[in-house]
Amino acid sequence: MMGDMDNCTWYSDVIRFCRQNDTCQHCPYHLVNDTKIDGTLPCFSSKENLALLSDWLGQPHQGQSVPGEEIESMMDEIVQEDDEDYLMHDLDHA
């Protein structure tokens, strides 16, 4: 899942992720994978299901960027452009 860790740490991380959602229907893992949910805690109903969740949690996010990240990126570009304009202005008036 997430690098080298012992079983207790791994299980604690999985449980923490699971408990962040009110129900399995609200879980990002099931929403993104469009999982049909039968029963309670389907991720823990079989070794295969738990392995799939573990693999999914260990993968890099492959979706749209988070709006906050987009804003930070745009702000960095604006600051860089402003710095370049300011430096060029100084050179023009030297």
Distance bins in CASP14 RR format, pairs under 12 A and 6 or more apart:
PFRMAT RR
TARGET T0000
AUTHOR 0000-0000-0000
RMODE 2
METHOD distances of the structure
MODEL  1
1 7 0 0 0 0 0 1 0 0 0 0 0
1 9 0 0 0 0 1 0 0 0 0 0 0
1 10 1 0 1 0 0 0 0 0 0 0 0
1 11 0 0 0 0 1 0 0 0 0 0 0
1 12 0 0 0 0 0 1 0 0 0 0 0
1 13 1 0 0 1 0 0 0 0 0 0 0
1 14 1 0 0 1 0 0 0 0 0 0 0
1 17 0 0 0 0 1 0 0 0 0 0 0
1 50 0 0 0 0 0 1 0 0 0 0 0
1 51 0 0 0 0 1 0 0 0 0 0 0
1 52 0 0 0 0 0 1 0 0 0 0 0
1 53 0 0 0 0 1 0 0 0 0 0 0
1 54 1 0 1 0 0 0 0 0 0 0 0
1 55 1 0 0 1 0 0 0 0 0 0 0
1 56 0 0 0 0 1 0 0 0 0 0 0
1 57 1 0 1 0 0 0 0 0 0 0 0
1 58 1 0 1 0 0 0 0 0 0 0 0
1 59 0 0 0 0 1 0 0 0 0 0 0
2 9 0 0 0 0 1 0 0 0 0 0 0
2 10 1 0 0 1 0 0 0 0 0 0 0
2 12 0 0 0 0 0 1 0 0 0 0 0
2 13 1 0 0 1 0 0 0 0 0 0 0
2 14 0 0 0 0 1 0 0 0 0 0 0
2 16 0 0 0 0 0 1 0 0 0 0 0
2 17 0 0 0 0 0 1 0 0 0 0 0
2 54 0 0 0 0 1 0 0 0 0 0 0
2 55 0 0 0 0 0 1 0 0 0 0 0
2 56 0 0 0 0 0 1 0 0 0 0 0
2 57 1 0 0 1 0 0 0 0 0 0 0
2 58 1 0 1 0 0 0 0 0 0 0 0
2 59 0 0 0 0 0 1 0 0 0 0 0
2 60 0 0 0 0 0 1 0 0 0 0 0
3 9 0 0 0 0 0 1 0 0 0 0 0
3 10 0 0 0 0 1 0 0 0 0 0 0
3 13 0 0 0 0 0 1 0 0 0 0 0
3 54 0 0 0 0 0 1 0 0 0 0 0
3 57 0 0 0 0 0 1 0 0 0 0 0
3 58 0 0 0 0 1 0 0 0 0 0 0
4 10 0 0 0 0 1 0 0 0 0 0 0
5 11 0 0 0 0 1 0 0 0 0 0 0
5 12 0 0 0 0 1 0 0 0 0 0 0
5 13 1 0 0 1 0 0 0 0 0 0 0
5 14 0 0 0 0 0 1 0 0 0 0 0
5 54 0 0 0 0 0 1 0 0 0 0 0
5 57 0 0 0 0 0 1 0 0 0 0 0
5 58 0 0 0 0 0 1 0 0 0 0 0
6 12 0 0 0 0 1 0 0 0 0 0 0
6 13 0 0 0 0 0 1 0 0 0 0 0
7 13 0 0 0 0 0 1 0 0 0 0 0
7 14 0 0 0 0 0 1 0 0 0 0 0
7 50 0 0 0 0 0 1 0 0 0 0 0
7 54 0 0 0 0 0 1 0 0 0 0 0
8 14 0 0 0 0 0 1 0 0 0 0 0
8 15 0 0 0 0 0 1 0 0 0 0 0
9 15 0 0 0 0 0 1 0 0 0 0 0
9 16 0 0 0 0 0 1 0 0 0 0 0
10 16 0 0 0 0 0 1 0 0 0 0 0
10 17 0 0 0 0 0 1 0 0 0 0 0
10 50 0 0 0 0 0 1 0 0 0 0 0
10 51 0 0 0 0 0 1 0 0 0 0 0
10 53 0 0 0 0 0 1 0 0 0 0 0
10 54 1 0 0 1 0 0 0 0 0 0 0
10 57 0 0 0 0 1 0 0 0 0 0 0
10 58 0 0 0 0 0 1 0 0 0 0 0
11 17 0 0 0 0 0 1 0 0 0 0 0
11 18 0 0 0 0 0 1 0 0 0 0 0
11 43 0 0 0 0 0 1 0 0 0 0 0
11 44 0 0 0 0 0 1 0 0 0 0 0
11 50 0 0 0 0 1 0 0 0 0 0 0
11 53 0 0 0 0 0 1 0 0 0 0 0
11 54 0 0 0 0 1 0 0 0 0 0 0
11 57 0 0 0 0 0 1 0 0 0 0 0
12 18 0 0 0 0 0 1 0 0 0 0 0
12 19 0 0 0 0 0 1 0 0 0 0 0
13 19 0 0 0 0 0 1 0 0 0 0 0
13 20 0 0 0 0 0 1 0 0 0 0 0
13 53 0 0 0 0 0 1 0 0 0 0 0
13 54 0 0 0 0 1 0 0 0 0 0 0
13 57 1 0 0 1 0 0 0 0 0 0 0
13 58 0 0 0 0 1 0 0 0 0 0 0
14 20 0 0 0 0 0 1 0 0 0 0 0
14 27 0 0 0 0 0 1 0 0 0 0 0
14 29 0 0 0 0 0 1 0 0 0 0 0
14 41 0 0 0 0 0 1 0 0 0 0 0
14 43 1 0 0 1 0 0 0 0 0 0 0
14 44 0 0 0 0 1 0 0 0 0 0 0
14 49 0 0 0 0 0 1 0 0 0 0 0
14 50 1 0 0 1 0 0 0 0 0 0 0
14 51 0 0 0 0 0 1 0 0 0 0 0
14 52 0 0 0 0 0 1 0 0 0 0 0
14 53 1 0 0 1 0 0 0 0 0 0 0
14 54 1 0 0 1 0 0 0 0 0 0 0
14 55 0 0 0 0 0 1 0 0 0 0 0
14 56 0 0 0 0 0 1 0 0 0 0 0
14 57 1 0 0 1 0 0 0 0 0 0 0
14 58 0 0 0 0 0 1 0 0 0 0 0
15 21 0 0 0 0 0 1 0 0 0 0 0
15 41 0 0 0 0 0 1 0 0 0 0 0
15 43 0 0 0 0 0 1 0 0 0 0 0
15 44 0 0 0 0 1 0 0 0 0 0 0
15 50 0 0 0 0 0 1 0 0 0 0 0
15 53 0 0 0 0 0 1 0 0 0 0 0
15 57 0 0 0 0 0 1 0 0 0 0 0
16 57 0 0 0 0 0 1 0 0 0 0 0
17 24 0 0 0 0 0 1 0 0 0 0 0
17 27 0 0 0 0 1 0 0 0 0 0 0
17 28 0 0 0 0 1 0 0 0 0 0 0
17 29 0 0 0 0 1 0 0 0 0 0 0
17 30 0 0 0 0 0 1 0 0 0 0 0
17 43 0 0 0 0 1 0 0 0 0 0 0
17 53 0 0 0 0 1 0 0 0 0 0 0
17 54 0 0 0 0 0 1 0 0 0 0 0
17 56 0 0 0 0 0 1 0 0 0 0 0
17 57 1 0 0 1 0 0 0 0 0 0 0
17 58 0 0 0 0 0 1 0 0 0 0 0
18 24 0 0 0 0 1 0 0 0 0 0 0
18 26 0 0 0 0 0 1 0 0 0 0 0
18 27 1 0 0 1 0 0 0 0 0 0 0
18 28 0 0 0 0 0 1 0 0 0 0 0
18 29 0 0 0 0 1 0 0 0 0 0 0
18 30 0 0 0 0 0 1 0 0 0 0 0
18 40 0 0 0 0 0 1 0 0 0 0 0
18 41 1 0 0 1 0 0 0 0 0 0 0
18 42 0 0 0 0 0 1 0 0 0 0 0
18 43 1 0 0 1 0 0 0 0 0 0 0
18 44 0 0 0 0 1 0 0 0 0 0 0
18 49 0 0 0 0 0 1 0 0 0 0 0
18 50 0 0 0 0 0 1 0 0 0 0 0
18 53 0 0 0 0 1 0 0 0 0 0 0
18 54 0 0 0 0 0 1 0 0 0 0 0
18 57 0 0 0 0 0 1 0 0 0 0 0
19 26 0 0 0 0 0 1 0 0 0 0 0
19 27 0 0 0 0 0 1 0 0 0 0 0
19 41 0 0 0 0 0 1 0 0 0 0 0
19 43 0 0 0 0 0 1 0 0 0 0 0
20 26 0 0 0 0 1 0 0 0 0 0 0
20 27 0 0 0 0 1 0 0 0 0 0 0
20 28 0 0 0 0 1 0 0 0 0 0 0
20 29 0 0 0 0 0 1 0 0 0 0 0
20 57 0 0 0 0 0 1 0 0 0 0 0
21 27 1 0 1 0 0 0 0 0 0 0 0
21 28 1 0 0 1 0 0 0 0 0 0 0
21 29 0 0 0 0 1 0 0 0 0 0 0
21 30 0 0 0 0 1 0 0 0 0 0 0
21 31 0 0 0 0 1 0 0 0 0 0 0
21 37 0 0 0 0 0 1 0 0 0 0 0
21 41 0 0 0 0 0 1 0 0 0 0 0
21 43 0 0 0 0 0 1 0 0 0 0 0
23 30 0 0 0 0 1 0 0 0 0 0 0
23 31 0 0 0 0 0 1 0 0 0 0 0
23 37 0 0 0 0 1 0 0 0 0 0 0
23 39 0 0 0 0 0 1 0 0 0 0 0
23 40 0 0 0 0 1 0 0 0 0 0 0
23 41 0 0 0 0 0 1 0 0 0 0 0
23 42 0 0 0 0 0 1 0 0 0 0 0
24 30 1 0 1 0 0 0 0 0 0 0 0
24 31 0 0 0 0 1 0 0 0 0 0 0
24 33 0 0 0 0 0 1 0 0 0 0 0
24 35 0 0 0 0 1 0 0 0 0 0 0
24 36 0 0 0 0 0 1 0 0 0 0 0
24 37 1 0 1 0 0 0 0 0 0 0 0
24 38 0 0 0 0 1 0 0 0 0 0 0
24 39 0 0 0 0 1 0 0 0 0 0 0
24 40 1 0 0 1 0 0 0 0 0 0 0
24 41 1 0 0 1 0 0 0 0 0 0 0
24 42 1 0 0 1 0 0 0 0 0 0 0
24 43 1 0 0 1 0 0 0 0 0 0 0
24 44 0 0 0 0 0 1 0 0 0 0 0
24 45 0 0 0 0 0 1 0 0 0 0 0
24 49 0 0 0 0 0 1 0 0 0 0 0
24 53 0 0 0 0 0 1 0 0 0 0 0
25 31 1 0 0 1 0 0 0 0 0 0 0
25 34 0 0 0 0 0 1 0 0 0 0 0
25 35 0 0 0 0 1 0 0 0 0 0 0
25 36 0 0 0 0 0 1 0 0 0 0 0
25 37 1 0 0 1 0 0 0 0 0 0 0
25 38 0 0 0 0 0 1 0 0 0 0 0
25 39 0 0 0 0 0 1 0 0 0 0 0
25 40 0 0 0 0 0 1 0 0 0 0 0
25 42 0 0 0 0 0 1 0 0 0 0 0
26 32 0 0 0 0 0 1 0 0 0 0 0
26 37 0 0 0 0 0 1 0 0 0 0 0
27 33 0 0 0 0 1 0 0 0 0 0 0
27 34 0 0 0 0 0 1 0 0 0 0 0
27 35 0 0 0 0 1 0 0 0 0 0 0
27 37 0 0 0 0 1 0 0 0 0 0 0
27 40 0 0 0 0 0 1 0 0 0 0 0
27 41 0 0 0 0 0 1 0 0 0 0 0
27 42 0 0 0 0 1 0 0 0 0 0 0
27 43 0 0 0 0 1 0 0 0 0 0 0
27 53 0 0 0 0 1 0 0 0 0 0 0
27 56 0 0 0 0 0 1 0 0 0 0 0
27 57 0 0 0 0 0 1 0 0 0 0 0
28 34 0 0 0 0 0 1 0 0 0 0 0
28 35 0 0 0 0 0 1 0 0 0 0 0
28 53 0 0 0 0 0 1 0 0 0 0 0
28 56 0 0 0 0 1 0 0 0 0 0 0
28 57 0 0 0 0 0 1 0 0 0 0 0
28 61 0 0 0 0 1 0 0 0 0 0 0
28 63 0 0 0 0 0 1 0 0 0 0 0
29 35 1 0 0 1 0 0 0 0 0 0 0
29 37 0 0 0 0 0 1 0 0 0 0 0
29 42 0 0 0 0 1 0 0 0 0 0 0
29 43 1 0 0 1 0 0 0 0 0 0 0
29 49 0 0 0 0 0 1 0 0 0 0 0
29 50 0 0 0 0 0 1 0 0 0 0 0
29 52 0 0 0 0 1 0 0 0 0 0 0
29 53 1 0 1 0 0 0 0 0 0 0 0
29 54 0 0 0 0 0 1 0 0 0 0 0
29 55 0 0 0 0 0 1 0 0 0 0 0
29 56 1 0 1 0 0 0 0 0 0 0 0
29 57 1 0 0 1 0 0 0 0 0 0 0
29 58 0 0 0 0 0 1 0 0 0 0 0
29 59 0 0 0 0 0 1 0 0 0 0 0
30 36 0 0 0 0 1 0 0 0 0 0 0
30 37 1 0 0 1 0 0 0 0 0 0 0
30 38 0 0 0 0 0 1 0 0 0 0 0
30 39 0 0 0 0 0 1 0 0 0 0 0
30 41 0 0 0 0 0 1 0 0 0 0 0
30 42 1 0 0 1 0 0 0 0 0 0 0
30 43 0 0 0 0 1 0 0 0 0 0 0
30 49 0 0 0 0 0 1 0 0 0 0 0
30 52 0 0 0 0 0 1 0 0 0 0 0
30 53 0 0 0 0 1 0 0 0 0 0 0
30 56 0 0 0 0 0 1 0 0 0 0 0
31 37 0 0 0 0 0 1 0 0 0 0 0
31 56 0 0 0 0 0 1 0 0 0 0 0
32 53 0 0 0 0 0 1 0 0 0 0 0
32 56 0 0 0 0 1 0 0 0 0 0 0
32 57 0 0 0 0 0 1 0 0 0 0 0
32 59 0 0 0 0 0 1 0 0 0 0 0
32 61 0 0 0 0 1 0 0 0 0 0 0
32 62 0 0 0 0 1 0 0 0 0 0 0
32 63 0 0 0 0 1 0 0 0 0 0 0
32 64 0 0 0 0 0 1 0 0 0 0 0
33 42 0 0 0 0 0 1 0 0 0 0 0
33 43 0 0 0 0 0 1 0 0 0 0 0
33 49 0 0 0 0 0 1 0 0 0 0 0
33 52 0 0 0 0 1 0 0 0 0 0 0
33 53 0 0 0 0 1 0 0 0 0 0 0
33 55 0 0 0 0 0 1 0 0 0 0 0
33 56 1 0 0 1 0 0 0 0 0 0 0
33 57 0 0 0 0 0 1 0 0 0 0 0
33 59 0 0 0 0 0 1 0 0 0 0 0
35 42 1 0 0 1 0 0 0 0 0 0 0
35 43 0 0 0 0 1 0 0 0 0 0 0
35 45 0 0 0 0 0 1 0 0 0 0 0
35 49 0 0 0 0 1 0 0 0 0 0 0
35 52 0 0 0 0 1 0 0 0 0 0 0
35 53 0 0 0 0 1 0 0 0 0 0 0
35 56 0 0 0 0 0 1 0 0 0 0 0
36 42 0 0 0 0 1 0 0 0 0 0 0
36 49 0 0 0 0 0 1 0 0 0 0 0
37 43 0 0 0 0 1 0 0 0 0 0 0
37 45 0 0 0 0 0 1 0 0 0 0 0
37 49 0 0 0 0 0 1 0 0 0 0 0
38 45 0 0 0 0 1 0 0 0 0 0 0
38 46 0 0 0 0 0 1 0 0 0 0 0
38 49 0 0 0 0 0 1 0 0 0 0 0
39 45 1 0 0 1 0 0 0 0 0 0 0
39 49 0 0 0 0 0 1 0 0 0 0 0
41 49 0 0 0 0 1 0 0 0 0 0 0
41 50 0 0 0 0 0 1 0 0 0 0 0
41 53 0 0 0 0 0 1 0 0 0 0 0
42 48 0 0 0 0 0 1 0 0 0 0 0
42 49 1 0 1 0 0 0 0 0 0 0 0
42 50 0 0 0 0 1 0 0 0 0 0 0
42 52 0 0 0 0 0 1 0 0 0 0 0
42 53 0 0 0 0 1 0 0 0 0 0 0
43 49 1 0 1 0 0 0 0 0 0 0 0
43 50 1 0 1 0 0 0 0 0 0 0 0
43 51 0 0 0 0 1 0 0 0 0 0 0
43 52 1 0 0 1 0 0 0 0 0 0 0
43 53 1 0 1 0 0 0 0 0 0 0 0
43 54 0 0 0 0 1 0 0 0 0 0 0
43 55 0 0 0 0 0 1 0 0 0 0 0
43 56 0 0 0 0 1 0 0 0 0 0 0
43 57 0 0 0 0 0 1 0 0 0 0 0
44 50 1 0 0 1 0 0 0 0 0 0 0
44 51 0 0 0 0 0 1 0 0 0 0 0
44 52 0 0 0 0 0 1 0 0 0 0 0
44 53 0 0 0 0 1 0 0 0 0 0 0
44 54 0 0 0 0 0 1 0 0 0 0 0
45 52 0 0 0 0 0 1 0 0 0 0 0
45 53 0 0 0 0 0 1 0 0 0 0 0
46 52 0 0 0 0 1 0 0 0 0 0 0
46 53 0 0 0 0 0 1 0 0 0 0 0
47 53 0 0 0 0 0 1 0 0 0 0 0
47 54 0 0 0 0 0 1 0 0 0 0 0
48 54 0 0 0 0 0 1 0 0 0 0 0
48 55 0 0 0 0 0 1 0 0 0 0 0
49 55 0 0 0 0 0 1 0 0 0 0 0
49 56 0 0 0 0 0 1 0 0 0 0 0
50 56 0 0 0 0 0 1 0 0 0 0 0
50 57 0 0 0 0 0 1 0 0 0 0 0
51 57 0 0 0 0 0 1 0 0 0 0 0
51 58 0 0 0 0 0 1 0 0 0 0 0
52 58 0 0 0 0 0 1 0 0 0 0 0
52 59 0 0 0 0 0 1 0 0 0 0 0
53 59 0 0 0 0 0 1 0 0 0 0 0
56 62 0 0 0 0 0 1 0 0 0 0 0
61 69 0 0 0 0 0 1 0 0 0 0 0
63 69 0 0 0 0 0 1 0 0 0 0 0
64 70 0 0 0 0 1 0 0 0 0 0 0
65 71 0 0 0 0 1 0 0 0 0 0 0
65 72 0 0 0 0 1 0 0 0 0 0 0
65 73 1 0 0 1 0 0 0 0 0 0 0
65 74 0 0 0 0 0 1 0 0 0 0 0
66 72 0 0 0 0 1 0 0 0 0 0 0
66 73 0 0 0 0 0 1 0 0 0 0 0
67 73 0 0 0 0 0 1 0 0 0 0 0
67 74 0 0 0 0 0 1 0 0 0 0 0
68 74 0 0 0 0 1 0 0 0 0 0 0
68 75 0 0 0 0 1 0 0 0 0 0 0
68 76 0 0 0 0 0 1 0 0 0 0 0
69 75 0 0 0 0 0 1 0 0 0 0 0
69 76 0 0 0 0 0 1 0 0 0 0 0
70 76 0 0 0 0 0 1 0 0 0 0 0
70 77 0 0 0 0 0 1 0 0 0 0 0
71 77 0 0 0 0 0 1 0 0 0 0 0
71 78 0 0 0 0 0 1 0 0 0 0 0
72 78 0 0 0 0 0 1 0 0 0 0 0
72 79 0 0 0 0 0 1 0 0 0 0 0
73 79 0 0 0 0 0 1 0 0 0 0 0
73 80 0 0 0 0 0 1 0 0 0 0 0
74 80 0 0 0 0 0 1 0 0 0 0 0
74 81 0 0 0 0 0 1 0 0 0 0 0
75 81 0 0 0 0 0 1 0 0 0 0 0
75 82 0 0 0 0 0 1 0 0 0 0 0
76 82 0 0 0 0 0 1 0 0 0 0 0
76 83 0 0 0 0 0 1 0 0 0 0 0
77 83 0 0 0 0 0 1 0 0 0 0 0
77 84 0 0 0 0 0 1 0 0 0 0 0
78 84 0 0 0 0 0 1 0 0 0 0 0
78 85 0 0 0 0 0 1 0 0 0 0 0
79 85 0 0 0 0 0 1 0 0 0 0 0
79 86 0 0 0 0 0 1 0 0 0 0 0
80 86 0 0 0 0 0 1 0 0 0 0 0
80 87 0 0 0 0 0 1 0 0 0 0 0
81 87 0 0 0 0 0 1 0 0 0 0 0
81 88 0 0 0 0 0 1 0 0 0 0 0
82 88 0 0 0 0 0 1 0 0 0 0 0
82 89 0 0 0 0 0 1 0 0 0 0 0
83 89 0 0 0 0 0 1 0 0 0 0 0
83 90 0 0 0 0 0 1 0 0 0 0 0
84 90 0 0 0 0 0 1 0 0 0 0 0
84 91 0 0 0 0 0 1 0 0 0 0 0
85 91 0 0 0 0 0 1 0 0 0 0 0
85 92 0 0 0 0 0 1 0 0 0 0 0
86 92 0 0 0 0 0 1 0 0 0 0 0
86 93 0 0 0 0 0 1 0 0 0 0 0
87 93 0 0 0 0 0 1 0 0 0 0 0
87 94 0 0 0 0 0 1 0 0 0 0 0
88 94 0 0 0 0 0 1 0 0 0 0 0
END
